[in-house]
Amino acid sequence: MLIIFVSKDLETMVGRLGRIYFKKGNYIYIGSAKGCLEARLRRHLRRSKKIYWYIDYLLKNDKVRISQIWVTDKSIECKTADVFNQEPACELVKKGFGSSDCKCLSHLFYLKDRERTEKILEKKGFCIYYSFSNSFI
């Protein structure tokens, strides 16, 4: 899981999903990395990269940074996305974001209550892998 901070409202093109509006605040992106966690995280942290996944369109923006990385050794990507889809403290950003290879509505959610989100992650067996400073990278 990536906790992503958007420092100012922005609108950007996201591949076939079209233009998406992102309001200032925190987001959670649910991914799997499928056996290559370190390489995937290094890629997500780079600004300069070939655009491949929907999340790349968001992460390339200068107003956006990853603030925390959460991990688990369980393969529960879609189950976790379903939890956040039903969670009142979260808001669906765009149907199909990050979920083109599964039946989930989305794998990206706006966080109305970050503390509640962190408690849910802990309850589901996630732990903080890395937390970045509050200043912009």
C-alpha positions as CSV (number, residue, x, y, z in Angstrom):
1,M,0.0,0.0,0.0
2,L,1.2,3.4,-0.9
3,I,-0.1,6.4,1.1
4,I,0.2,9.3,-1.3
5,F,0.0,13.0,-0.5
6,V,-1.3,15.5,-3.0
7,S,-0.1,19.0,-1.9
8,K,-2.5,21.0,-4.1
9,D,-5.6,20.2,-6.1
10,L,-4.7,19.0,-9.6
11,E,-6.3,17.5,-12.7
12,T,-4.3,15.2,-14.9
13,M,-4.8,12.8,-17.8
14,V,-4.7,9.1,-16.7
15,G,-4.4,7.0,-19.8
16,R,-7.7,5.6,-21.0
17,L,-9.5,6.7,-17.8
18,G,-9.2,10.3,-19.1
19,R,-8.9,13.5,-17.0
20,I,-9.1,12.9,-13.3
21,Y,-9.4,15.5,-10.6
22,F,-7.4,14.9,-7.4
23,K,-8.1,17.2,-4.5
24,K,-5.5,18.1,-1.9
25,G,-5.0,15.4,0.7
26,N,-4.1,11.8,1.3
27,Y,-4.8,8.8,-0.9
28,I,-4.2,5.1,-0.6
29,Y,-3.1,3.0,-3.6
30,I,-3.4,-0.8,-3.2
31,G,-1.0,-2.9,-5.2
32,S,0.6,-6.3,-5.1
33,A,4.2,-6.1,-6.5
34,K,3.9,-9.9,-7.0
35,G,7.3,-11.1,-5.8
36,C,9.4,-8.0,-6.8
37,L,8.6,-5.6,-3.9
38,E,11.9,-3.8,-3.8
39,A,12.1,-3.1,-7.5
40,R,8.5,-2.0,-7.7
41,L,8.9,0.4,-4.8
42,R,12.1,1.9,-6.3
43,R,10.2,2.4,-9.5
44,H,7.2,4.1,-7.8
45,L,9.6,6.4,-6.0
46,R,11.3,7.6,-9.2
47,R,9.9,10.7,-10.9
48,S,11.4,9.9,-14.3
49,K,10.0,6.6,-15.7
50,K,8.1,5.3,-18.6
51,I,4.4,5.5,-17.9
52,Y,3.1,1.9,-17.6
53,W,0.5,1.8,-14.8
54,Y,-2.3,4.3,-14.0
55,I,-0.5,5.2,-10.7
56,D,2.5,6.4,-12.8
57,Y,0.4,9.3,-14.2
58,L,-0.3,10.5,-10.6
59,L,3.2,9.8,-9.1
60,K,5.0,11.7,-11.9
61,N,3.4,15.0,-10.8
62,D,5.5,17.5,-8.7
63,K,2.5,18.1,-6.4
64,V,2.5,14.4,-5.4
65,R,4.7,12.3,-3.2
66,I,4.6,9.0,-1.4
67,S,4.4,9.6,2.3
68,Q,4.2,6.0,3.6
69,I,4.6,2.4,2.4
70,W,2.7,-0.4,4.1
71,V,3.3,-4.1,3.4
72,T,2.0,-7.5,4.3
73,D,3.2,-11.0,3.5
74,K,-0.4,-12.0,2.6
75,S,-1.8,-11.8,-0.9
76,I,-4.9,-9.7,-0.1
77,E,-4.8,-6.9,-2.6
78,C,-8.4,-7.2,-3.8
79,K,-9.8,-8.1,-0.4
80,T,-8.2,-4.9,0.9
81,A,-9.5,-2.8,-2.0
82,D,-13.0,-4.1,-1.2
83,V,-12.6,-3.1,2.5
84,F,-11.7,0.5,1.5
85,N,-14.4,0.6,-1.2
86,Q,-17.0,0.0,1.6
87,E,-15.3,2.2,4.2
88,P,-17.0,5.6,4.9
89,A,-13.6,7.1,5.7
90,C,-12.6,6.6,2.1
91,E,-13.8,7.9,-1.2
92,L,-13.5,6.2,-4.6
93,V,-11.4,8.4,-6.9
94,K,-12.2,6.8,-10.3
95,K,-13.7,3.5,-11.2
96,G,-11.1,1.2,-12.8
97,F,-8.1,3.0,-11.4
98,G,-5.4,0.3,-10.7
99,S,-7.9,-2.5,-11.2
100,S,-7.8,-3.2,-14.9
101,D,-6.6,-6.8,-14.2
102,C,-9.3,-7.7,-11.6
103,K,-13.0,-7.1,-10.8
104,C,-12.5,-4.5,-8.1
105,L,-14.1,-1.1,-8.6
106,S,-10.7,0.7,-7.9
107,H,-7.4,0.4,-6.1
108,L,-7.1,4.1,-5.4
109,F,-9.1,5.9,-2.7
110,Y,-9.1,9.4,-1.2
111,L,-8.7,9.2,2.6
112,K,-11.1,11.3,4.6
113,D,-9.6,10.0,7.8
114,R,-6.0,8.9,7.6
115,E,-5.8,7.7,11.2
116,R,-8.8,5.4,10.7
117,T,-7.2,4.1,7.5
118,E,-4.0,3.2,9.4
119,K,-6.0,1.3,12.0
120,I,-7.7,-0.7,9.3
121,L,-4.3,-1.5,7.7
122,E,-3.0,-2.7,11.0
123,K,-6.0,-4.8,11.7
124,K,-5.6,-6.4,8.2
125,G,-2.0,-7.4,9.1
126,F,-0.1,-4.6,7.3
127,C,2.8,-2.8,8.9
128,I,4.7,0.4,8.0
129,Y,7.6,-0.5,5.7
130,Y,8.8,3.1,5.3
131,S,7.6,6.5,6.3
132,F,8.9,9.6,4.7
133,S,9.3,13.0,6.3
134,N,6.4,15.5,6.1
135,S,8.4,17.8,3.8
136,F,8.0,17.4,0.1
137,I,10.6,15.1,-1.6
